[in-house]
C-alpha cells in the first residue's frame, strides 16, 4: 500500500475532527446577536482566529497519528 495514501487519510480524519470541534465550540464564527442589555464581547481578530484553527488542526492531526 502506498504510504502517501495513509498520510492523506490521517489528514482527512484530522480535518473532519477539527471541523467538528470548531463548530462545537464556535471557533471562527461570528457571535449570535442578542437582544437586551449588557455589553457584547469584542469581536476576535481574524489573525487570532486563524491561529486558533491552525493550532486546533495540528492538535487533531497529532491525535489521529498518535
N, C-alpha and C positions, 0 to 999 in steps of 0.2 A: 504494500500500500504506500502511496506517495505521502511523505511526511508533511508536505505543504497542505494537503487536504485536512489533516488532523489539526494543524495550527489554525487554518481558516475556520474550521468548525468551532474551535475554542473561542475564536474572536467573535463569531456569530452568537454563541451562547452568552459570552460576556456582554455583548451589545444588548441582547434581549434582557438580560438581568439588569443592566444599567437602566434601560428604558423603564422597566417595571419599577425599580426603586425610585428613579427620578420622578415618575408620575405619582407614585405613592406619597412621597414627601414634598411634592410640588417644587422641585428644583427647576429653575428657568421658566417658570410660568408666572404670568402676572397675577398678583393677588386679586381675589374677587372683590368687587366693590361692596361696600356695606352702607347701610343706611343708619342713621342715628348719630349719636355723639361719640367723641373720642378721637384721639389722634391716630392717623393711619401710619403704618410703618413706612419708612423711606424706601423707595424702590432700590433694588440691588443693582449695582453697576454691572454692565454687560461683561466686563473682564472677569469680575468675581464669579459670575455665573458660569462662564466658560471654564475657568479654573476648577470650579466645583465639579462640573461634568467630566472634565478630563481626569481629575483625581478619582472620581467615582468609577469611571471606566477602568482605570488602572487597577483599582482595588478588586473590581469584578473579575477582570482577566486573571489576576493573581489567584483569586479564589477558585476559578474554574480550572486553572492549570495545576493548582496545589493539591 
